[in-house]
Amino acid sequence: MKRLAIPALAVILILSACTGSFTLTNKVNKFNKIFENPWVEEVVFLAMVIVPVYEISLIADMLIFNSIEFWTGENPVAEEQQITLTDDVLRRADTARSGRHGISVGTDRCGSRGSRR
């Protein structure tokens, strides 16, 4: 039975269409990128591989968090989602605020207005 479990799990993971966002693993990776010195970054990366931080976060993402995200549509590890307004909604809000019709609203190259980066 054990000989069949590992290949069956591999087939299920390979053939599944939804891989998920791997939010926890991405957060661990972002944490590792905060160091400005590449040598420190490498030492922290190796320490996180030896201690199995990356491995545990990857397994937790695969088995728990991505499954929750698939069934509920929300990842419990994900950061708060920012509300993105379309140009049309912003144009209507500015028109209502100014009391005029046909006012144009400026946006940046990406088409979003007031986004935080």
Backbone as CSV, one residue per row, in Angstrom:
resi,resn,N_x,N_y,N_z,CA_x,CA_y,CA_z,C_x,C_y,C_z
1,MET,0.826,-1.199,0.000,0.000,0.000,0.000,0.863,1.253,0.000
2,LYS,1.960,1.229,0.751,2.820,2.397,0.838,3.512,2.669,-0.498
3,ARG,3.788,1.582,-1.251,4.426,1.764,-2.553,3.490,2.471,-3.531
4,LEU,2.209,2.307,-3.371,1.253,2.948,-4.274,0.876,4.362,-3.834
5,ALA,1.054,4.664,-2.575,0.628,5.968,-2.050,1.458,7.112,-2.631
6,ILE,2.748,6.953,-2.687,3.612,8.032,-3.177,3.391,8.288,-4.666
7,PRO,3.380,7.275,-5.533,3.077,7.561,-6.945,1.666,8.112,-7.154
8,ALA,0.700,7.635,-6.379,-0.662,8.153,-6.507,-0.714,9.622,-6.115
9,LEU,-0.025,10.000,-5.040,0.032,11.396,-4.627,0.715,12.244,-5.692
10,ALA,1.774,11.733,-6.283,2.481,12.464,-7.337,1.582,12.680,-8.545
11,VAL,0.825,11.663,-8.933,-0.076,11.785,-10.075,-1.178,12.797,-9.778
12,ILE,-1.720,12.770,-8.579,-2.773,13.715,-8.196,-2.244,15.146,-8.245
13,LEU,-1.039,15.367,-7.733,-0.473,16.715,-7.728,-0.136,17.186,-9.138
14,ILE,0.360,16.299,-9.972,0.740,16.679,-11.331,-0.488,16.955,-12.190
15,LEU,-1.531,16.163,-12.045,-2.703,16.294,-12.899,-3.728,17.301,-12.394
16,SER,-3.526,17.861,-11.221,-4.493,18.835,-10.721,-4.327,20.155,-11.469
17,ALA,-5.436,20.776,-11.815,-5.399,22.001,-12.615,-5.111,23.233,-11.763
18,CYS,-5.477,23.226,-10.520,-5.301,24.384,-9.657,-4.098,24.158,-8.755
19,THR,-3.073,24.974,-8.931,-1.886,24.814,-8.099,-1.892,25.735,-6.897
20,GLY,-2.697,26.761,-6.906,-2.766,27.669,-5.771,-1.737,28.772,-5.861
21,SER,-1.773,29.664,-4.900,-0.895,30.831,-4.935,0.370,30.675,-4.098
22,PHE,0.449,29.639,-3.268,1.621,29.395,-2.417,2.010,30.660,-1.650
23,THR,1.045,31.242,-0.970,1.226,32.511,-0.274,2.245,32.408,0.854
24,LEU,2.181,31.357,1.647,3.116,31.210,2.763,4.551,31.077,2.267
25,THR,4.768,30.280,1.238,6.106,30.106,0.688,6.619,31.422,0.101
26,ASN,5.745,32.176,-0.549,6.144,33.478,-1.088,6.498,34.454,0.024
27,LYS,5.781,34.390,1.150,6.113,35.260,2.283,7.478,34.905,2.869
28,VAL,7.773,33.616,2.961,9.095,33.192,3.445,10.173,33.697,2.493
29,ASN,9.925,33.598,1.200,10.893,34.060,0.210,11.073,35.574,0.280
30,LYS,9.984,36.325,0.469,10.085,37.783,0.609,10.879,38.155,1.851
31,PHE,10.689,37.388,2.934,11.472,37.645,4.138,12.963,37.471,3.858
32,ASN,13.302,36.463,3.083,14.704,36.214,2.775,15.282,37.314,1.889
33,LYS,14.465,38.027,1.136,14.942,39.070,0.223,15.119,40.429,0.893
34,ILE,14.817,40.566,2.186,14.921,41.879,2.829,16.354,42.279,3.133
35,PHE,17.262,41.342,3.088,18.654,41.639,3.404,19.332,42.256,2.191
36,GLU,20.066,43.339,2.422,20.713,44.033,1.320,22.011,43.355,0.893
37,ASN,22.665,42.690,1.800,23.929,42.028,1.496,23.636,40.643,0.922
38,PRO,24.139,40.338,-0.291,23.857,39.025,-0.886,24.456,37.863,-0.091
39,TRP,25.539,38.102,0.625,26.140,37.031,1.432,25.245,36.689,2.618
40,VAL,24.709,37.705,3.253,23.787,37.483,4.370,22.535,36.782,3.865
41,GLU,22.052,37.211,2.708,20.876,36.590,2.118,21.115,35.105,1.839
42,GLU,22.289,34.768,1.345,22.615,33.368,1.058,22.712,32.543,2.340
43,VAL,23.334,33.106,3.369,23.459,32.396,4.645,22.080,32.149,5.253
44,VAL,21.203,33.172,5.201,19.846,33.013,5.721,19.094,31.972,4.904
45,PHE,19.258,31.997,3.571,18.608,31.004,2.715,19.063,29.590,3.081
46,LEU,20.363,29.385,3.217,20.863,28.057,3.568,20.378,27.618,4.943
47,ALA,20.343,28.554,5.880,19.837,28.219,7.209,18.363,27.820,7.141
48,MET,17.587,28.511,6.304,16.166,28.189,6.182,15.940,26.867,5.448
49,VAL,16.886,26.464,4.624,16.785,25.157,3.969,17.195,24.051,4.941
50,ILE,18.245,24.290,5.722,18.731,23.285,6.671,17.724,23.078,7.795
51,VAL,17.152,24.162,8.300,16.185,24.067,9.398,14.828,23.534,8.931
52,PRO,14.533,23.361,7.746,13.420,23.114,6.835,12.273,24.111,6.872
53,VAL,12.569,25.399,6.937,11.522,26.411,6.886,10.841,26.394,5.519
54,TYR,11.646,26.381,4.462,11.073,26.354,3.114,10.261,25.083,2.880
55,GLU,10.789,23.963,3.317,10.102,22.690,3.098,8.763,22.638,3.832
56,ILE,8.758,23.092,5.082,7.523,23.083,5.874,6.497,24.043,5.282
57,SER,6.954,25.241,4.866,6.007,26.193,4.284,5.460,25.673,2.955
58,LEU,6.282,25.004,2.171,5.822,24.445,0.897,4.804,23.334,1.114
59,ILE,5.070,22.453,2.053,4.137,21.359,2.342,2.831,21.905,2.930
60,ALA,2.941,22.897,3.834,1.731,23.496,4.408,0.905,24.182,3.328
61,ASP,1.582,24.869,2.407,0.863,25.489,1.298,0.184,24.443,0.426
62,MET,0.908,23.400,0.047,0.361,22.381,-0.842,-0.835,21.670,-0.241
63,LEU,-0.704,21.228,0.991,-1.713,20.363,1.570,-2.834,21.101,2.295
64,ILE,-2.533,22.254,2.890,-3.526,22.921,3.728,-4.056,24.205,3.085
65,PHE,-3.170,25.191,2.922,-3.627,26.531,2.547,-4.144,26.620,1.111
66,ASN,-3.490,25.931,0.171,-3.994,25.953,-1.204,-5.300,25.184,-1.322
67,SER,-5.481,24.138,-0.510,-6.758,23.420,-0.510,-7.873,24.305,0.028
68,ILE,-7.590,25.024,1.106,-8.581,25.959,1.651,-8.901,27.041,0.626
69,GLU,-7.855,27.537,-0.052,-8.062,28.559,-1.077,-8.917,28.023,-2.232
70,PHE,-8.714,26.769,-2.607,-9.488,26.165,-3.693,-10.955,26.052,-3.320
71,TRP,-11.239,25.582,-2.111,-12.627,25.324,-1.733,-13.372,26.566,-1.281
72,THR,-12.683,27.526,-0.665,-13.376,28.717,-0.156,-13.155,29.953,-1.015
73,GLY,-12.103,29.952,-1.815,-11.794,31.129,-2.626,-10.922,32.139,-1.909
74,GLU,-10.591,31.887,-0.653,-9.757,32.803,0.125,-8.627,32.031,0.777
75,ASN,-7.434,32.590,0.728,-6.290,31.973,1.371,-6.149,32.577,2.759
76,PRO,-6.139,31.765,3.825,-6.067,32.317,5.178,-4.738,33.003,5.482
77,VAL,-3.716,32.750,4.700,-2.410,33.356,4.931,-2.252,34.653,4.147
78,ALA,-3.121,34.875,3.169,-2.994,36.030,2.287,-3.142,37.328,3.060
79,GLU,-2.443,38.346,2.552,-2.552,39.670,3.142,-3.934,40.216,2.834
80,GLU,-4.288,41.288,3.527,-5.580,41.902,3.267,-5.628,42.335,1.813
81,GLN,-6.728,42.043,1.183,-6.867,42.405,-0.216,-7.212,43.881,-0.330
82,GLN,-6.545,44.539,-1.284,-6.838,45.936,-1.529,-7.973,46.028,-2.534
83,ILE,-8.849,46.980,-2.304,-9.958,47.182,-3.225,-9.442,47.978,-4.410
84,THR,-9.653,47.453,-5.597,-9.235,48.123,-6.811,-10.468,48.688,-7.503
85,LEU,-10.464,49.983,-7.689,-11.584,50.640,-8.346,-11.275,50.791,-9.832
86,THR,-12.271,50.612,-10.641,-12.088,50.793,-12.075,-12.136,52.270,-12.414
87,ASP,-11.643,52.611,-13.588,-11.661,54.007,-14.032,-13.086,54.546,-14.093
88,ASP,-14.025,53.706,-14.487,-15.414,54.129,-14.607,-15.983,54.538,-13.247
89,VAL,-15.696,53.753,-12.221,-16.183,54.076,-10.869,-15.526,55.358,-10.373
90,LEU,-14.236,55.519,-10.618,-13.557,56.739,-10.187,-14.100,57.959,-10.930
91,ARG,-14.368,57.799,-12.211,-14.906,58.899,-13.009,-16.275,59.312,-12.475
92,ARG,-17.110,58.329,-12.146,-18.437,58.645,-11.600,-18.329,59.333,-10.242
93,ALA,-17.394,58.876,-9.411,-17.224,59.483,-8.090,-16.751,60.921,-8.211
94,ASP,-15.800,61.193,-9.118,-15.316,62.558,-9.300,-16.396,63.448,-9.904
95,THR,-17.196,62.897,-10.809,-18.280,63.662,-11.411,-19.316,64.029,-10.354
96,ALA,-19.661,63.082,-9.511,-20.646,63.340,-8.463,-20.112,64.355,-7.460
97,ARG,-18.828,64.273,-7.152,-18.232,65.192,-6.185,-18.157,66.607,-6.742
98,SER,-17.845,66.750,-8.019,-17.671,68.075,-8.604,-18.988,68.695,-9.059
99,GLY,-20.005,67.862,-9.225,-21.290,68.380,-9.653,-21.361,68.612,-11.150
100,ARG,-20.338,68.203,-11.886,-20.317,68.385,-13.337,-20.341,67.025,-14.013
101,HIS,-20.688,67.053,-15.253,-20.686,65.818,-16.033,-19.563,65.882,-17.057
102,GLY,-19.031,64.735,-17.403,-18.015,64.659,-18.447,-16.618,65.011,-17.972
103,ILE,-16.386,65.013,-16.690,-15.058,65.300,-16.176,-14.151,64.088,-16.403
104,SER,-12.909,64.329,-16.750,-11.991,63.206,-16.971,-11.116,63.025,-15.746
105,VAL,-10.802,61.803,-15.475,-10.006,61.459,-14.304,-8.668,60.949,-14.779
106,GLY,-7.589,61.501,-14.266,-6.256,61.049,-14.662,-5.877,59.765,-13.944
107,THR,-5.204,58.901,-14.664,-4.727,57.652,-14.095,-3.270,57.476,-14.464
108,ASP,-2.602,56.572,-13.776,-1.223,56.276,-14.149,-1.205,55.281,-15.303
109,ARG,-0.032,54.863,-15.729,0.098,54.002,-16.902,-0.590,52.658,-16.719
110,CYS,-0.696,52.179,-15.494,-1.290,50.869,-15.255,-2.813,50.924,-15.218
111,GLY,-3.369,52.104,-15.241,-4.817,52.220,-15.232,-5.404,52.272,-13.836
112,SER,-4.578,52.298,-12.805,-5.097,52.377,-11.451,-4.819,53.770,-10.898
113,ARG,-5.594,54.136,-9.939,-5.440,55.466,-9.367,-5.264,55.337,-7.869
114,GLY,-4.256,55.974,-7.338,-4.072,55.998,-5.906,-3.612,54.674,-5.320
115,SER,-2.994,53.847,-6.115,-2.543,52.567,-5.568,-1.290,52.777,-4.727
116,ARG,-1.175,52.003,-3.686,-0.022,52.084,-2.790,1.024,51.071,-3.212
117,ARG,2.246,51.502,-3.250,3.326,50.572,-3.613,4.433,50.661,-2.629
